[in-house]
Amino acid sequence: MSHTRQPVTSPGHARLAVFAPERQSLPLEEALDLLLRHAPTVTASEEVPLFDADGRICFAHVRADLPQPPYDRVQVDGYALRSADIADATPERPVMLLVTQHLYAGDAPGLPLEPGQAARVTTGAVLPQGADCVVWQEDTLADSQTVVISRSLAALRNCRMRGHDMEAGSLLAESGDVLHSGTLSLLAGQGHDHVRVFCRPRASLLATGSELVLPGAPLPQGGIYNISSTLLGLRLRKMGARIVRMATKGDNRRELQAYLAEMLAGSDLVITTGGASVGPRDLVPSIAADLAAQQGGSLLFQGLRLKPGSMTLGAALPQTLLLGLSGNPVAAAATFGLLAVPVLKKISGATRYAPVRQKAVARNDFGSFRKDERRIVLARLEGKDVYFARDARRMGQPALCDDCNCFVDIPAGSSPVRKGMEVDIILP
C-alpha cells in the first residue's frame, strides 16, 4: 500500500521560508507552533482488525447501522407481562396470570401476549409483543402454568426498548479520534471486525557521536553506550509510529549528511540525538541547514529557551520534519514529550494533538536550579497532585521513569518548588 503524505508549504508560498538567523532560539510554544504548522499529514489508510486498532487513529466517521439494543430486550430473569394487568395487585389481593411461553436469550421472538398472560423470560431475551415490563422472579409465586404477583410495576421497568442506548445513524467514532477499547467495542456491537485507520507515521532515528557504542559491543576507553535510541525508539513505537530506519553514526560530516538525507526521503519525522550544540563536532545544525536549503525547506529554530533541552533544533522539508534533540537522555526525553509527541499525533491524523495546561499541587520538593532560565521537569500527575521524579534509589536517572506523565513548568526567576505549592502542568 502506498504511503502518501500531504505536501507542506508555508501559507501563500510555494516554498518554505529561508532560515532567519535571528530566530535561532525560540520559546517552547513558538517552536512547537512552527513544527505543527509544517508537519506533514499521513493521508493513506488501511483496514485493521479491531484487536489491532487500539490506539490507532480513526480514518473516517463511523455511524451505527443497527440500533442498540436491536430489539426490545429483557433486563432481568422473571416474567414479562402487561403492566395494566397488575395495576391493582397487592399482597392482600394478588393477581394470577397464565404462563403461556418460556423465552431465553438467543431465542427468536415469542408469540404476542394477550391480556391476562405472562411469559417466563431470562436476561437478554426478546420482550414479547404486548408485554411492557418484567417482574423479578423473586417477587413472584409460580408453578409450570401460572404466576402470582402481589404488587404493581410501572411500564418499561426491567426492559430496554429497541434503540434506547443508540439509534441507527448515531456517530460511533469521528475521523481523527484515537480508538480505544470503548469505541472498538461499540464497533464490535455493530458487527464490525475491522476498522479503517490512518497508516502509521513513518519515523527514523539517528544517534550521532563518535563516542557512542551499541549495546552488546565491547566498551572502549572513552566510549559510552547509546541509550537514547532505545529510549526514544520505544517511545516512538508507543506513539504508534512505524520505525523505518534506526542508526548510530560517528561525527563524520559526509556520512551523517548522506545518511540523514536517506532518512528524510523515506520518513514523515526524523529525530536525531546529539551533535545539536555549537561545538566543532556538533554537525547536525549545519547539515540540517544544508539539506533544508537544497530541498526548498527551512531551518525553523536552533535552540529552545528552557532547560533541559536548550540545544534542540527543528527543520521543515517539503514532506518531512527533522527534530534534532540533545544527546543527553533526560533532555532528549523531555523535548521528545514536549515536541515530538504532539507532532506525531498531528502527523498521524489525530484531531486533538495540542498539549493541555492545568494547575496542580506539588506533593514533594524540587530543589535548586538556575533561576534565570525556564525549567521543565518531568513528573507524575495523579488527580490534582503532582510528584517530582526524584527517587534516586529506584534508578540512576529517575526522570526517565515510565510513570512520568507530565511536565512541571517552572518560569524563570521562580523560587525552588516546595511541597504544597501550586504549579503549572503541561500534559503532552
C-alpha positions in Angstrom: 0.0 0.0 0.0 1.4 3.4 -0.9 2.1 5.8 1.9 1.1 9.3 0.8 1.8 12.5 2.6 0.3 15.9 2.1 2.9 18.3 0.8 3.7 21.1 3.2 4.1 24.7 2.2 4.0 28.0 4.0 0.7 29.9 3.6 0.8 31.7 0.3 4.2 30.4 -0.7 5.3 27.6 -2.9 8.4 27.0 -0.9 9.3 27.2 2.8 10.8 30.4 4.1 14.6 30.8 4.3 16.1 30.4 7.7 16.5 33.7 9.6 19.5 33.6 12.0 17.8 36.0 14.4 15.1 33.3 15.1 17.5 30.6 16.1 16.4 30.3 19.8 12.7 30.3 20.5 10.3 29.8 23.4 8.8 26.3 23.6 5.4 27.4 22.4 6.7 29.2 19.3 8.9 26.2 18.4 6.0 23.8 18.7 3.7 26.0 16.7 6.2 26.1 13.9 6.6 22.3 13.9 2.8 21.8 13.9 2.2 24.2 11.1 4.8 22.5 8.9 4.0 18.9 9.9 3.1 16.6 7.1 -0.2 14.7 7.4 -0.5 11.0 6.6 -3.4 10.5 4.2 -3.1 6.8 3.4 -5.4 4.4 5.3 -5.7 0.7 5.9 -8.2 -1.8 7.3 -7.1 -3.5 10.5 -8.8 -6.0 12.9 -10.4 -4.4 15.9 -7.9 -6.1 18.2 -5.1 -4.4 16.4 -6.7 -0.9 16.3 -6.3 0.1 20.0 -4.6 3.5 20.0 -4.8 3.9 16.2 -6.4 7.0 14.6 -9.8 6.5 13.0 -9.8 7.4 9.3 -13.4 8.2 8.6 -16.6 8.8 10.5 -18.2 5.6 11.6 -22.0 5.5 12.2 -24.3 2.8 13.6 -26.1 0.7 11.2 -28.1 -1.0 13.9 -30.0 0.5 16.9 -28.9 -0.7 20.3 -30.4 -2.8 21.6 -31.5 -4.1 18.3 -34.8 -5.4 19.8 -36.9 -4.8 22.9 -34.7 -6.6 25.5 -35.4 -8.2 28.8 -33.1 -6.9 31.6 -33.7 -9.4 34.4 -34.8 -13.0 35.0 -38.6 -13.1 35.7 -41.9 -12.8 34.0 -42.8 -10.5 31.1 -46.3 -9.1 31.2 -48.6 -6.2 30.7 -48.3 -3.6 33.5 -52.0 -2.9 33.2 -52.8 -6.5 34.2 -51.1 -6.0 37.7 -52.0 -2.3 38.3 -54.2 -3.3 41.2 -52.1 -6.1 42.6 -51.4 -6.1 46.4 -50.3 -8.7 48.9 -53.9 -8.9 50.1 -55.3 -9.1 46.5 -52.6 -10.7 44.3 -53.1 -11.3 40.6 -52.7 -14.7 38.9 -51.6 -14.8 35.2 -51.4 -17.7 32.8 -47.8 -18.5 31.7 -48.0 -19.2 28.0 -44.4 -19.5 27.0 -40.7 -19.6 28.1 -38.2 -17.4 26.3 -34.4 -17.4 26.7 -31.6 -15.2 25.5 -30.9 -16.1 21.8 -34.4 -17.4 21.2 -36.5 -16.0 18.3 -39.3 -13.6 19.3 -42.1 -15.4 21.0 -45.8 -15.2 20.5 -47.7 -11.9 21.3 -49.0 -11.8 24.9 -52.8 -11.4 25.4 -54.3 -9.7 28.4 -54.0 -12.0 31.5 -51.0 -13.8 30.1 -47.3 -13.8 31.1 -44.0 -15.2 29.7 -41.2 -16.8 31.7 -38.1 -14.9 30.4 -34.4 -14.7 31.1 -32.0 -11.8 30.9 -31.3 -10.9 27.2 -34.4 -12.5 25.8 -36.7 -10.7 23.3 -39.5 -9.0 25.1 -42.7 -10.5 23.7 -45.0 -8.2 21.8 -47.7 -6.9 24.1 -45.5 -7.0 27.2 -44.2 -3.7 28.6 -42.5 -4.7 31.8 -40.7 -7.6 33.6 -41.4 -8.7 37.2 -38.4 -10.1 39.1 -38.8 -13.9 39.6 -38.1 -13.5 43.3 -41.1 -11.2 43.6 -43.5 -14.0 42.3 -45.0 -17.3 43.2 -45.2 -19.6 40.2 -45.7 -23.1 39.0 -45.4 -24.5 35.5 -48.6 -22.9 34.3 -49.3 -19.8 36.4 -47.6 -16.9 38.2 -48.9 -15.0 41.1 -47.9 -11.3 41.5 -48.7 -9.3 44.6 -47.6 -5.7 43.6 -47.8 -3.4 40.7 -45.0 -2.4 38.4 -44.7 0.6 36.1 -44.4 0.2 32.4 -40.9 -0.2 30.9 -39.4 -1.4 34.2 -36.7 -4.1 33.8 -36.7 -3.9 30.0 -34.8 -1.8 27.5 -36.6 -0.9 24.3 -35.1 -1.0 20.8 -32.8 1.9 20.2 -32.8 3.1 23.8 -29.0 3.2 24.0 -28.3 4.2 20.4 -30.3 4.9 17.4 -29.3 3.8 13.9 -27.2 6.5 12.3 -25.6 7.6 15.6 -21.9 8.6 15.4 -19.7 6.0 16.9 -16.3 7.4 16.0 -15.1 10.5 14.2 -12.2 10.9 11.8 -9.2 11.8 13.9 -10.4 10.0 17.1 -7.9 7.8 18.9 -9.6 4.4 19.0 -9.8 2.6 22.3 -11.5 -0.4 23.9 -14.7 1.6 24.4 -15.2 2.7 20.8 -13.9 -0.5 19.4 -16.4 -2.5 21.5 -19.2 -0.3 20.1 -18.0 -1.2 16.6 -18.0 -4.9 17.6 -21.6 -4.4 18.7 -22.4 -3.3 15.2 -20.9 -6.5 13.7 -17.7 -4.9 12.6 -14.5 -7.0 12.9 -12.3 -4.4 11.1 -12.0 -0.6 11.1 -10.3 1.8 8.7 -7.4 3.8 10.3 -4.7 6.1 9.2 -1.5 4.4 8.3 1.1 4.7 10.9 3.5 7.7 10.6 7.0 6.7 9.5 9.8 7.7 11.8 13.6 7.4 11.6 16.0 7.8 14.5 19.7 8.7 14.1 22.0 8.9 17.1 25.2 10.9 16.5 28.5 10.9 18.3 31.8 9.1 17.8 31.8 8.1 21.5 28.6 6.1 21.1 28.8 2.3 21.3 26.0 -0.1 20.5 24.7 -2.2 23.5 26.2 -5.6 23.3 29.6 -4.4 21.9 32.8 -4.1 24.0 33.1 -0.6 25.6 36.3 1.1 24.6 38.2 3.7 26.6 36.2 7.0 26.3 33.1 5.3 24.9 29.5 5.3 26.2 26.7 3.0 25.4 23.9 4.5 23.3 20.8 4.5 25.4 18.9 7.3 23.6 18.0 5.1 20.7 16.4 2.5 23.0 14.6 5.2 25.0 13.2 7.1 22.0 12.7 4.1 19.8 10.4 2.5 22.4 8.5 5.8 22.9 8.1 6.2 19.1 6.6 2.7 19.0 4.3 3.5 21.9 3.1 6.6 20.0 2.1 4.3 17.1 5.0 5.3 14.8 6.5 2.8 12.4 10.3 3.0 12.7 11.7 2.6 9.2 15.3 3.3 10.0 17.4 3.5 13.1 21.2 4.0 13.2 24.1 5.2 15.3 26.8 7.2 13.4 30.1 8.9 14.4 30.9 12.6 13.8 31.7 12.4 10.1 30.0 15.1 8.2 29.9 13.4 4.8 28.5 10.1 6.3 26.0 11.9 8.5 24.7 14.1 5.7 24.3 11.2 3.3 22.6 9.0 5.9 20.3 11.8 7.1 19.3 12.6 3.5 18.2 9.0 3.0 16.2 9.0 6.2 14.4 12.2 5.3 13.5 10.9 1.9 11.5 8.0 3.4 10.1 9.3 6.7 7.5 11.7 8.0 9.6 12.5 11.0 13.3 12.1 11.6 14.8 12.5 15.1 18.5 12.9 15.7 20.2 12.8 19.1 23.5 14.5 19.9 25.5 17.0 17.8 23.0 19.8 18.1 25.1 22.3 20.1 27.7 24.7 19.0 31.0 22.7 19.4 33.3 21.8 16.5 31.8 18.3 16.2 28.2 19.5 16.6 27.4 18.9 12.9 23.6 18.4 12.9 22.7 22.2 12.7 24.8 22.9 9.6 23.8 19.6 7.9 20.1 20.3 8.6 20.5 23.8 7.2 22.2 22.5 4.0 19.6 19.8 3.4 16.8 22.2 4.0 18.3 24.7 1.5 18.8 22.0 -1.1 15.2 20.8 -0.9 13.5 24.1 -0.5 12.9 23.7 3.2 13.7 25.8 6.3 15.6 25.5 9.5 12.8 26.6 11.8 14.8 27.1 15.1 18.1 26.2 16.7 17.6 26.3 20.4 14.9 26.4 23.0 14.6 28.9 25.8 14.3 26.3 28.5 16.2 23.7 30.5 16.7 20.8 29.8 16.7 20.7 26.1 18.0 24.1 25.2 20.1 22.5 22.4 17.2 21.4 20.2 16.6 22.3 16.6 13.7 21.9 14.2 13.7 21.9 10.4 10.9 21.5 7.8 11.4 20.0 4.4 8.6 19.8 1.8 7.2 16.5 3.2 9.2 15.8 6.3 10.1 17.2 9.7 13.5 17.0 11.3 13.8 17.3 15.1 17.3 17.4 16.5 17.4 16.6 20.2 20.2 16.7 22.8 22.5 13.7 23.3 21.6 13.9 27.0 18.9 11.2 27.5 17.0 13.3 30.1 17.0 16.4 27.8 16.0 14.2 24.9 13.2 12.6 26.8 11.8 16.0 27.8 11.9 17.6 24.4 10.5 14.4 22.8 7.5 14.6 25.1 7.1 18.4 24.6 7.6 18.5 20.8 7.7 15.1 19.2 4.6 13.7 20.9 2.1 16.4 19.7 3.8 16.5 16.3 3.4 12.7 15.9 -0.3 13.0 16.9 -0.9 15.6 14.2 1.1 13.6 11.5 -1.0 10.5 12.5 -4.2 12.3 11.6 -5.4 12.9 15.2 -7.6 16.0 15.6 -6.6 16.5 19.2 -2.9 16.9 19.5 -2.1 20.2 21.3 -0.6 19.8 24.8 -3.0 20.6 27.7 -2.1 23.0 30.5 -3.6 22.9 34.0 -2.8 23.6 37.7 -1.7 21.0 40.2 -0.3 20.9 43.8 3.3 19.7 44.3 3.5 16.8 46.7 7.3 16.8 47.1 10.1 19.4 46.8 12.1 20.3 43.7 15.3 21.9 44.9 17.7 24.3 43.5 18.0 25.3 39.8 19.1 28.3 37.7 16.6 31.0 38.3 17.4 32.8 35.1 16.1 30.0 32.9 12.7 28.5 32.4 12.7 24.9 33.8 10.7 22.0 32.5 10.6 19.0 34.9 9.3 15.5 34.2 6.8 14.5 36.8 3.9 12.2 37.6 0.3 13.6 37.8 -2.3 11.9 40.0 -5.5 13.7 40.0 -4.7 17.2 41.2 -1.4 16.2 42.8 2.0 16.1 41.1 5.1 14.3 42.2 8.6 15.1 41.0 10.6 12.0 40.0 13.4 12.4 42.4 13.8 9.0 44.0 17.4 8.1 43.1 17.1 4.8 44.9 15.0 3.5 42.1 17.3 4.3 39.2 20.2 6.5 38.3 18.1 8.8 36.2 14.6 8.9 37.8 13.3 11.5 35.2 13.3 8.6 32.7 10.7 6.6 34.7 7.8 5.5 32.6 5.3 6.7 35.2 6.2 10.3 34.4 3.2 11.5 32.5 3.5 15.3 32.6 5.9 18.3 32.9 6.0 20.9 35.6 6.6 24.3 34.0 8.7 26.5 36.3 9.1 30.1 34.9 12.5 31.9 35.0 13.0 33.7 38.3 11.0 31.3 40.4 12.0 30.2 43.8 12.5 26.4 44.5 9.3 24.5 44.4 8.1 23.2 47.8 5.5 20.7 48.9 2.1 22.2 48.8 2.8 24.9 46.2 0.5 25.3 43.2 2.4 24.7 39.9 1.7 24.8 36.2 1.4 21.4 34.4 1.9 20.5 30.8 0.2 17.3 29.6 1.5 16.2 26.2 
